[in-house]
Amino acid sequence: MKAGASKGNGVRKLSQLLGVEQEEVMYIATTETTTMIEWAGYGVAVANAIPEVREITKKTRRGATIQELVLKK
């Protein structure tokens, strides 16, 4: 893997290329490090996410579909 390559860097770069503001990015996580969740404008934890992830997210997905979360954002 290329040095500096990560999901987080990919999401950042893609959002820049698409002209999507950081505040508009939704990041859904389970066990990933908290860096991307903190960076994204809207962090979401799935119901079975590790406690560290659930603590810093704005919303926990409990039975809601991703579409419902996006529409309710």
CYANA upper distance limits for C-alpha pairs under 8 A (distance plus 0.5 A):
  1 MET  CA      5 ALA  CA      7.17
  4 GLY  CA      9 ASN  CA      7.98
  5 ALA  CA      9 ASN  CA      6.88
  5 ALA  CA     10 GLY  CA      7.73
  6 SER  CA     10 GLY  CA      6.64
  7 LYS  CA     11 VAL  CA      6.62
  8 GLY  CA     12 ARG  CA      6.71
  8 GLY  CA     35 THR  CA      8.37
  8 GLY  CA     36 MET  CA      6.18
  9 ASN  CA     13 LYS  CA      6.58
 10 GLY  CA     14 LEU  CA      6.48
 11 VAL  CA     15 SER  CA      6.51
 12 ARG  CA     16 GLN  CA      6.82
 12 ARG  CA     22 GLN  CA      8.49
 13 LYS  CA     17 LEU  CA      6.69
 14 LEU  CA     18 LEU  CA      6.59
 15 SER  CA     19 GLY  CA      6.37
 15 SER  CA     20 VAL  CA      5.29
 15 SER  CA     21 GLU  CA      7.32
 15 SER  CA     22 GLN  CA      7.82
 15 SER  CA     25 VAL  CA      8.17
 16 GLN  CA     20 VAL  CA      6.66
 16 GLN  CA     21 GLU  CA      8.02
 20 VAL  CA     24 GLU  CA      6.93
 20 VAL  CA     25 VAL  CA      7.73
 21 GLU  CA     25 VAL  CA      7.43
 22 GLN  CA     39 TRP  CA      7.96
 22 GLN  CA     40 ALA  CA      6.44
 22 GLN  CA     41 GLY  CA      6.11
 23 GLU  CA     40 ALA  CA      6.90
 23 GLU  CA     41 GLY  CA      4.22
 23 GLU  CA     42 TYR  CA      7.41
 24 GLU  CA     40 ALA  CA      8.14
 24 GLU  CA     41 GLY  CA      6.14
 24 GLU  CA     42 TYR  CA      7.66
 25 VAL  CA     40 ALA  CA      5.81
 25 VAL  CA     41 GLY  CA      5.83
 25 VAL  CA     42 TYR  CA      6.69
 26 MET  CA     40 ALA  CA      6.52
 26 MET  CA     41 GLY  CA      6.81
 26 MET  CA     42 TYR  CA      5.18
 26 MET  CA     43 GLY  CA      6.27
 26 MET  CA     44 VAL  CA      7.69
 27 TYR  CA     36 MET  CA      7.66
 27 TYR  CA     37 ILE  CA      6.53
 27 TYR  CA     40 ALA  CA      6.56
 27 TYR  CA     42 TYR  CA      6.90
 27 TYR  CA     43 GLY  CA      5.49
 27 TYR  CA     44 VAL  CA      6.56
 28 ILE  CA     37 ILE  CA      8.16
 28 ILE  CA     43 GLY  CA      6.59
 28 ILE  CA     44 VAL  CA      5.14
 28 ILE  CA     45 ALA  CA      6.20
 28 ILE  CA     46 VAL  CA      7.51
 29 ALA  CA     37 ILE  CA      7.88
 29 ALA  CA     43 GLY  CA      8.16
 29 ALA  CA     44 VAL  CA      6.78
 29 ALA  CA     45 ALA  CA      5.56
 29 ALA  CA     46 VAL  CA      6.84
 29 ALA  CA     49 ALA  CA      7.47
 29 ALA  CA     53 VAL  CA      7.67
 30 THR  CA     45 ALA  CA      6.45
 30 THR  CA     46 VAL  CA      6.32
 30 THR  CA     48 ASN  CA      7.33
 30 THR  CA     49 ALA  CA      4.55
 30 THR  CA     50 ILE  CA      6.75
 30 THR  CA     53 VAL  CA      7.28
 31 THR  CA     49 ALA  CA      6.42
 31 THR  CA     50 ILE  CA      6.18
 31 THR  CA     53 VAL  CA      7.27
 32 GLU  CA     53 VAL  CA      8.14
 33 THR  CA     37 ILE  CA      8.34
 33 THR  CA     53 VAL  CA      8.19
 34 THR  CA     38 GLU  CA      6.57
 34 THR  CA     52 GLU  CA      8.07
 34 THR  CA     53 VAL  CA      6.76
 34 THR  CA     56 ILE  CA      8.26
 35 THR  CA     39 TRP  CA      6.67
 36 MET  CA     40 ALA  CA      6.47
 37 ILE  CA     42 TYR  CA      8.03
 37 ILE  CA     43 GLY  CA      5.45
 37 ILE  CA     44 VAL  CA      8.09
 37 ILE  CA     53 VAL  CA      8.29
 37 ILE  CA     56 ILE  CA      8.03
 37 ILE  CA     57 THR  CA      7.32
 38 GLU  CA     43 GLY  CA      7.49
 38 GLU  CA     56 ILE  CA      7.74
 38 GLU  CA     57 THR  CA      8.28
 42 TYR  CA     57 THR  CA      8.05
 42 TYR  CA     58 LYS  CA      7.15
 43 GLY  CA     56 ILE  CA      8.29
 43 GLY  CA     57 THR  CA      5.31
 43 GLY  CA     58 LYS  CA      6.27
 43 GLY  CA     59 LYS  CA      7.37
 44 VAL  CA     54 ARG  CA      8.38
 44 VAL  CA     57 THR  CA      5.84
 44 VAL  CA     58 LYS  CA      6.70
 44 VAL  CA     59 LYS  CA      5.50
 44 VAL  CA     60 THR  CA      6.11
 44 VAL  CA     61 ARG  CA      7.23
 45 ALA  CA     49 ALA  CA      6.36
 45 ALA  CA     53 VAL  CA      6.87
 45 ALA  CA     54 ARG  CA      5.99
 45 ALA  CA     57 THR  CA      6.63
 45 ALA  CA     59 LYS  CA      6.91
 45 ALA  CA     60 THR  CA      5.16
 45 ALA  CA     61 ARG  CA      6.46
 46 VAL  CA     54 ARG  CA      8.48
 46 VAL  CA     60 THR  CA      6.14
 46 VAL  CA     61 ARG  CA      5.21
 46 VAL  CA     62 ARG  CA      7.42
 47 ALA  CA     60 THR  CA      6.42
 47 ALA  CA     61 ARG  CA      5.90
 47 ALA  CA     62 ARG  CA      5.82
 49 ALA  CA     53 VAL  CA      6.73
 49 ALA  CA     54 ARG  CA      6.74
 50 ILE  CA     54 ARG  CA      6.94
 51 PRO  CA     55 GLU  CA      6.53
 52 GLU  CA     56 ILE  CA      7.34
 53 VAL  CA     57 THR  CA      6.91
 54 ARG  CA     59 LYS  CA      8.47
 54 ARG  CA     60 THR  CA      7.19
 61 ARG  CA     65 THR  CA      8.12
 61 ARG  CA     69 LEU  CA      8.30
 64 ALA  CA     68 GLU  CA      6.51
 64 ALA  CA     69 LEU  CA      7.16
 65 THR  CA     69 LEU  CA      6.94
 66 ILE  CA     70 VAL  CA      6.73
 67 GLN  CA     71 LEU  CA      6.65
 68 GLU  CA     72 LYS  CA      6.49
 69 LEU  CA     73 LYS  CA      6.46
